Amino acid sequence: MLWIDHLHPDDRDRVRAESDRTDRTGEPFSMEYRTFAKDGREVWLRDESSLVAGQEGQPPRVQGVMFDITARKRAELALQQPRTGSGRSSSSCRRSCTSTRRTS
């Protein structure tokens, strides 16, 4: 199974297009995208790679690193979710709480 086959279906086309573009131009590849772990979990990756020229007529190879950024992406998503509960932000609570303090 190829690397591209493990990508999230919603990310596959844009990752493939960028990979093809950087293969043609020789520019570094740098993207964030979703893939699936062996156990089926969705995993976010930050992929940084470059083509390295082959030696003595050998084809170029890809050299790079992938970072698991799943925790960061989940935190970003949580921050984007609307707040539930009282609907009051901590700053509005601070204002109302400080305005009700007694002064002697």
C-alpha positions in Angstrom: 0.0 0.0 0.0 1.3 3.4 -0.9 1.7 6.4 1.4 -1.0 8.3 -0.5 -3.5 5.5 0.2 -3.2 6.1 3.9 -4.3 9.8 3.7 -7.6 11.1 4.8 -9.9 11.2 1.7 -10.6 14.9 2.3 -6.9 15.7 2.2 -5.7 13.3 -0.5 -6.2 15.5 -3.6 -4.4 18.6 -2.2 -1.5 16.5 -0.7 -1.1 14.6 -4.0 -1.1 17.9 -6.0 1.5 19.5 -3.7 3.6 16.4 -3.8 3.5 16.3 -7.6 4.3 20.0 -7.8 7.3 19.8 -5.4 8.6 16.7 -7.2 8.5 18.6 -10.5 10.1 21.8 -9.2 12.5 20.3 -6.6 11.1 22.7 -3.9 10.8 21.3 -0.4 7.5 19.7 0.5 5.8 21.1 3.7 2.2 20.3 4.6 -0.1 19.5 7.4 -2.6 16.7 6.7 -4.5 13.8 8.1 -3.7 10.2 7.8 -4.7 7.0 9.5 -2.7 4.9 12.0 -2.7 1.1 11.7 -5.4 0.9 14.4 -7.7 3.2 12.3 -7.1 6.4 14.4 -7.0 9.7 12.5 -3.6 11.3 13.0 -2.5 14.8 11.9 1.0 15.1 10.5 3.3 17.9 9.7 5.4 16.6 6.8 8.7 18.3 5.8 10.7 16.7 3.1 13.0 17.3 0.1 14.2 15.4 -2.9 17.8 14.4 -2.7 19.7 13.7 -5.9 20.7 10.1 -6.4 24.3 9.1 -6.8 25.8 7.8 -10.0 22.6 7.7 -12.1 20.3 6.6 -9.3 16.9 8.2 -9.1 16.3 10.9 -6.5 15.0 9.9 -3.1 12.8 11.7 -0.5 14.4 12.6 2.8 12.4 14.3 5.5 10.6 14.1 8.8 7.0 13.8 9.9 5.8 15.2 13.2 2.6 14.0 14.9 0.6 17.2 15.5 -2.7 15.5 16.5 -2.7 17.0 20.0 -2.2 20.5 18.7 -4.9 20.1 16.0 -7.3 18.9 18.7 -6.6 21.8 20.9 -7.1 24.2 18.0 -10.4 22.6 17.2 -11.5 22.8 20.8 -10.7 26.5 20.9 -12.9 27.0 17.8 -15.9 25.3 19.3 -18.6 27.6 20.8 -18.6 27.7 24.6 -21.3 26.0 26.4 -22.7 26.5 29.9 -23.2 30.1 31.2 -21.9 31.6 28.0 -19.9 34.1 30.0 -16.3 34.5 29.3 -13.8 34.8 32.1 -13.2 38.4 31.4 -16.9 39.2 31.7 -17.0 37.3 35.0 -14.0 39.2 36.2 -15.7 42.5 35.5 -19.0 41.5 37.2 -17.2 39.8 40.1 -15.0 42.8 40.8 -17.9 45.3 40.5 -19.8 43.5 43.3 -16.9 43.6 45.9 -17.5 45.7 49.0 -15.2 48.4 49.9 -14.8 49.5 53.5 
